[in-house]
Amino acid sequence: MFGLRKINTRRFSRSVVAVAVVAALGLAGCTIDRGTDESDPQAVDAASSDGNGQVQDAEAEEEKLAPEISVEDGMDDHNPYEPVTVTSLGEGLDEVTMTNAEGYVVLEELSEDGMEWSSAETLGFNRTYTVEAKDENGESTSITFKTPEMVNTTAASLSPLPDSEVGVGQTIGVRFGVAIPDREAAQEAISVTTAPEVEGAFYWLNDYEVRWRPKEYWAPGTEVAVEVDIQGVDLGNGVFGSENNETNFTIGDRVTAIVDDATKLMTVYKNGEVLRAIPVSLGKDGGRWATPNGRYIIGDRHESLLMNSETFGYSIEDGGYKTMVNYATQMSYSGIYVHGAPWSEWAQGNTNTSHGCINVTEEAAQWFMNNTKRGDIVLVKNTTAGTLPVYDGLGDWNMSWEEWSAGNA
């Protein structure tokens, strides 16, 4: 009606326009055709009677409604990321202002037809706001509300990286910057889309990180997209999401390796065909250094890496180690790698001598690194140790689907 799309000032008002319209009507009043002949009493009576002899004033009987505000009066936890809207239930809005307790006027937008007003900036946490709205019909309303008290905000990091090609065992990791009180709210803000469709479920490793994995290994060629829409989401106890994040990846060839302590061999397969069998030396039998059984997910890869048991709580004096190794391919967060170990070539294929890692020749370690990728699977079996726990970080496939899919949110 007034050609306004966006209000640049901090206060919207139609009062000036309204005065001009009223003045214009006053000037033209003497020439308006009323549609009846006022000299004819019968015509006047017909125009003003309801048929029962009762004279009606149409304008007086017309219901005048105040503008409608999207936030309830007295609300104390309005999400500051959600805009406040004011809607005219009459012929248009005349004036709307929204201010905080300090008198700051919130930026605003007005629809082209003048029927809806909305706030145009993110509101503050732990604030009190007042909205006053008046319609062109003269009816007005006002409310006061509060936004919640914010304790912290958090973003979320994602793995794997965007546009990456990964192995059939890759799981999706979402790690938050702070502990999440409301895990269900966080999960509801995460969407996983796969082509073709795949059954999967969430599992929380701890208060900071949730994983999503399919029921079975991915099929090569599967395309996956992940969106974490947490901006403005209440994650519990005053923690709110600060920004969204997303990633996508494609499943590459099915590459798996089986490490059998009974034969001291690591056999590597690609799409079901044997690529190579490599002699290995695993962790020393029977003690703390024995290599855990189970399914491991390949993680980071390093051309060279300092292996230091002190980072895992084992001192050099207590039988630990501090050694630089070449061609190290990560299998667990607790320090288990496939790596070159020229000092144990005599033992590879017949004796376990390592501190838990899979020792191979440097040539074999380089070959393994070049022929595997993040998300490939290494199955270790027949050792004297237990099973790598899911909480290790790369042992997600060592929990049964029944337990994983039951969820822990």
NORRAQUI-V20476 format. One record per residue. RES is the residue in one letter. PSI is psi in degrees with one decimal (* if undefined). Layout:
res:RES psi:PSI
res:RES psi:PSI
This chain:
res:M psi:-38.2
res:F psi:8.9
res:G psi:18.9
res:L psi:123.8
res:R psi:-40.8
res:K psi:132.7
res:I psi:121.4
res:N psi:-30.0
res:T psi:174.1
res:R psi:10.5
res:R psi:127.8
res:F psi:132.7
res:S psi:139.3
res:R psi:11.7
res:S psi:-41.3
res:V psi:-44.0
res:V psi:-40.5
res:A psi:-41.4
res:V psi:-42.2
res:A psi:-38.7
res:V psi:-43.1
res:V psi:-44.0
res:A psi:-40.9
res:A psi:-40.7
res:L psi:-37.8
res:G psi:-41.1
res:L psi:-33.5
res:A psi:-1.0
res:G psi:-36.7
res:C psi:-8.8
res:T psi:4.1
res:I psi:130.2
res:D psi:111.0
res:R psi:-17.8
res:G psi:-1.2
res:T psi:158.9
res:D psi:106.7
res:E psi:-15.6
res:S psi:-8.4
res:D psi:101.8
res:P psi:-33.2
res:Q psi:-37.8
res:A psi:-40.4
res:V psi:-41.8
res:D psi:-40.6
res:A psi:-34.7
res:A psi:-22.9
res:S psi:4.7
res:S psi:149.1
res:D psi:10.5
res:G psi:-13.8
res:N psi:18.1
res:G psi:2.9
res:Q psi:121.9
res:V psi:132.1
res:Q psi:143.0
res:D psi:103.1
res:A psi:-43.2
res:E psi:-36.2
res:A psi:-32.7
res:E psi:-15.5
res:E psi:129.4
res:E psi:129.8
res:K psi:122.3
res:L psi:141.6
res:A psi:158.7
res:P psi:152.6
res:E psi:129.6
res:I psi:137.7
res:S psi:-17.2
res:V psi:137.3
res:E psi:144.1
res:D psi:130.3
res:G psi:-2.5
res:M psi:139.0
res:D psi:9.6
res:D psi:39.5
res:H psi:129.7
res:N psi:119.9
res:P psi:-13.3
res:Y psi:-10.2
res:E psi:125.7
res:P psi:151.8
res:V psi:133.5
res:T psi:147.3
res:V psi:126.9
res:T psi:132.1
res:S psi:132.6
res:L psi:8.0
res:G psi:-127.4
res:E psi:0.3
res:G psi:160.3
res:L psi:142.1
res:D psi:-44.5
res:E psi:134.0
res:V psi:133.3
res:T psi:145.5
res:M psi:121.6
res:T psi:153.7
res:N psi:-177.5
res:A psi:-22.3
res:E psi:0.3
res:G psi:2.6
res:Y psi:130.3
res:V psi:122.4
res:V psi:140.5
res:L psi:152.1
res:E psi:165.5
res:E psi:147.8
res:L psi:135.8
res:S psi:158.3
res:E psi:-34.6
res:D psi:1.9
res:G psi:14.3
res:M psi:-17.6
res:E psi:133.8
res:W psi:147.0
res:S psi:150.1
res:S psi:149.5
res:A psi:30.3
res:E psi:157.1
res:T psi:129.6
res:L psi:164.2
res:G psi:156.4
res:F psi:155.4
res:N psi:46.4
res:R psi:157.0
res:T psi:131.2
res:Y psi:147.9
res:T psi:132.1
res:V psi:127.0
res:E psi:127.4
res:A psi:139.2
res:K psi:136.0
res:D psi:162.4
res:E psi:-23.1
res:N psi:0.0
res:G psi:-11.7
res:E psi:142.6
res:S psi:162.8
res:T psi:160.9
res:S psi:150.5
res:I psi:160.3
res:T psi:134.9
res:F psi:169.8
res:K psi:154.8
res:T psi:157.4
res:P psi:160.0
res:E psi:127.0
res:M psi:128.7
res:V psi:-40.1
res:N psi:160.0
res:T psi:157.7
res:T psi:145.6
res:A psi:-178.1
res:A psi:132.2
res:S psi:151.3
res:L psi:147.4
res:S psi:146.1
res:P psi:177.4
res:L psi:155.6
res:P psi:144.5
res:D psi:23.0
res:S psi:157.4
res:E psi:125.6
res:V psi:174.4
res:G psi:173.4
res:V psi:-14.4
res:G psi:5.2
res:Q psi:130.6
res:T psi:161.5
res:I psi:126.6
res:G psi:130.1
res:V psi:112.4
res:R psi:126.0
res:F psi:156.7
res:G psi:-18.5
res:V psi:164.9
res:A psi:138.7
res:I psi:113.8
res:P psi:-39.8
res:D psi:90.0
res:R psi:-36.1
res:E psi:-42.1
res:A psi:-38.7
res:A psi:-44.5
res:Q psi:-39.5
res:E psi:-22.1
res:A psi:-2.4
res:I psi:127.1
res:S psi:137.4
res:V psi:119.4
res:T psi:128.4
res:T psi:149.1
res:A psi:110.0
res:P psi:170.8
res:E psi:138.5
res:V psi:138.6
res:E psi:132.7
res:G psi:174.7
res:A psi:162.0
res:F psi:153.1
res:Y psi:133.2
res:W psi:120.0
res:L psi:-33.8
res:N psi:-171.8
res:D psi:-12.5
res:Y psi:-24.7
res:E psi:130.9
res:V psi:142.1
res:R psi:153.7
res:W psi:130.4
res:R psi:152.3
res:P psi:165.9
res:K psi:-41.7
res:E psi:169.6
res:Y psi:148.1
res:W psi:152.5
res:A psi:136.7
res:P psi:140.6
res:G psi:-10.4
res:T psi:136.3
res:E psi:135.6
res:V psi:135.1
res:A psi:135.7
res:V psi:130.9
res:E psi:131.8
res:V psi:97.7
res:D psi:78.4
res:I psi:-2.6
res:Q psi:121.2
res:G psi:0.9
res:V psi:130.9
res:D psi:111.6
res:L psi:13.6
res:G psi:141.6
res:N psi:39.5
res:G psi:7.9
res:V psi:126.8
res:F psi:147.5
res:G psi:138.2
res:S psi:-32.0
res:E psi:156.5
res:N psi:167.4
res:N psi:160.7
res:E psi:158.3
res:T psi:168.1
res:N psi:152.6
res:F psi:165.1
res:T psi:142.8
res:I psi:125.4
res:G psi:-158.0
res:D psi:150.8
res:R psi:103.9
res:V psi:121.5
res:T psi:157.6
res:A psi:140.4
res:I psi:120.3
res:V psi:112.6
res:D psi:114.0
res:D psi:-20.4
res:A psi:-31.1
res:T psi:-9.8
res:K psi:39.4
res:L psi:145.7
res:M psi:115.2
res:T psi:124.4
res:V psi:131.1
res:Y psi:148.0
res:K psi:116.5
res:N psi:39.6
res:G psi:-8.3
res:E psi:142.0
res:V psi:125.5
res:L psi:-40.4
res:R psi:147.5
res:A psi:125.0
res:I psi:126.5
res:P psi:140.9
res:V psi:158.9
res:S psi:122.2
res:L psi:-170.0
res:G psi:147.6
res:K psi:134.1
res:D psi:144.8
res:G psi:-10.2
res:G psi:-159.4
res:R psi:-21.0
res:W psi:-1.7
res:A psi:138.5
res:T psi:125.6
res:P psi:148.0
res:N psi:173.0
res:G psi:-177.9
res:R psi:122.8
res:Y psi:147.9
res:I psi:128.5
res:I psi:133.3
res:G psi:-121.1
res:D psi:160.3
res:R psi:139.5
res:H psi:131.5
res:E psi:-37.9
res:S psi:149.9
res:L psi:136.7
res:L psi:115.5
res:M psi:117.8
res:N psi:109.1
res:S psi:-19.8
res:E psi:-26.3
res:T psi:-14.1
res:F psi:12.1
res:G psi:10.7
res:Y psi:114.7
res:S psi:160.2
res:I psi:-40.2
res:E psi:-23.6
res:D psi:20.9
res:G psi:10.3
res:G psi:-162.4
res:Y psi:159.1
res:K psi:94.3
res:T psi:136.5
res:M psi:129.1
res:V psi:161.0
res:N psi:150.1
res:Y psi:63.8
res:A psi:121.3
res:T psi:119.6
res:Q psi:138.1
res:M psi:-17.2
res:S psi:160.2
res:Y psi:-19.3
res:S psi:12.2
res:G psi:15.4
res:I psi:124.7
res:Y psi:155.8
res:V psi:123.2
res:H psi:162.9
res:G psi:135.4
res:A psi:78.6
res:P psi:-23.8
res:W psi:-16.2
res:S psi:21.4
res:E psi:-32.0
res:W psi:-28.6
res:A psi:-17.5
res:Q psi:121.6
res:G psi:-8.2
res:N psi:-26.4
res:T psi:140.8
res:N psi:121.2
res:T psi:-3.0
res:S psi:178.6
res:H psi:22.2
res:G psi:-23.5
res:C psi:168.0
res:I psi:104.0
res:N psi:130.8
res:V psi:175.3
res:T psi:160.5
res:E psi:-36.0
res:E psi:-43.0
res:A psi:-37.1
res:A psi:-41.9
res:Q psi:-42.5
res:W psi:-44.6
res:F psi:-44.5
res:M psi:-40.9
res:N psi:-17.9
res:N psi:8.0
res:T psi:168.4
res:K psi:167.6
res:R psi:132.9
res:G psi:-9.5
res:D psi:161.2
res:I psi:136.6
res:V psi:119.7
res:L psi:121.8
res:V psi:131.7
res:K psi:159.7
res:N psi:23.9
res:T psi:174.1
res:T psi:0.1
res:A psi:177.6
res:G psi:-148.0
res:T psi:139.3
res:L psi:123.5
res:P psi:153.5
res:V psi:-29.9
res:Y psi:-6.5
res:D psi:-24.6
res:G psi:-30.0
res:L psi:24.1
res:G psi:28.2
res:D psi:-28.7
res:W psi:3.3
res:N psi:7.1
res:M psi:138.7
res:S psi:152.1
res:W psi:-34.6
res:E psi:-43.6
res:E psi:-43.5
res:W psi:-49.9
res:S psi:-19.4
res:A psi:-23.4
res:G psi:160.1
res:N psi:24.2
res:A psi:*
